[in-house]
Amino acid sequence: MKTLTIKSLSCVALSIAVLSGCANMSETQKGTAQGAGIGAVGGALIGAAMGGSKGAATGAVLGGAAGAGGGYIWSKKMQDQKAAMERATVGTGVAVTQTTDNRLKLDIPSDVSFDTGRADIKSNFGPILNQFATSLNQNAVTTITIVGHTDSTGSDSINNPLSVDRAEAARDYLVSRGVARNRIATDGRGAREPIADNNTQQGRDKNRRVEIYVAEQVASK
């Protein structure tokens, strides 16, 4: 790769770091800046491979534009929804975060969600889902994906359908609280995606979880 291209990519990488770290930027602005920078790097790499430094420059511009648009947006409504869920889950162990692709994520551990081998909604999970359903009904343009997980106890023939049952139980609860069923997709990953050591009780408890993602699509032109 030519020196000019390397310098260009270095400048783009620096721009990502600077733009992403500006304290006075909103979450939407930060996400857009990050997406633009990442897209620019990708576009520059492709452009350089096809047309040297000139191709890199063109690719960076096109990639930056694509990256800024992204597949999801982080709007004021999404930020408000995140804040509402953070308030609703204080002290529960539920993690509420913004993902790198601008989705809202709720990571719900087993002591809140499900007992070993069960897909029944626990009593302390209900109030959280009630608050969540309210926020979803206030932002009806979002879509929801619920992913169930298990620990490694038992075989795949048990864990795979159990993880699906957990996701569907959460979906059905939200539907019962007025969230449109066609907004919600479900998936089960069984024990395939552990986040902790399945050789310990503490690790198994962390792996037995439900993840809920909320996305607001970029409006089509």
Summary of the structure (lengths in Angstrom):
residues: 221
radius of gyration: 20.7
end to end distance: 36.5
largest distance: 61.6
contacts: 735
relative contact order: 0.13
helix: 53%
strand: 14%
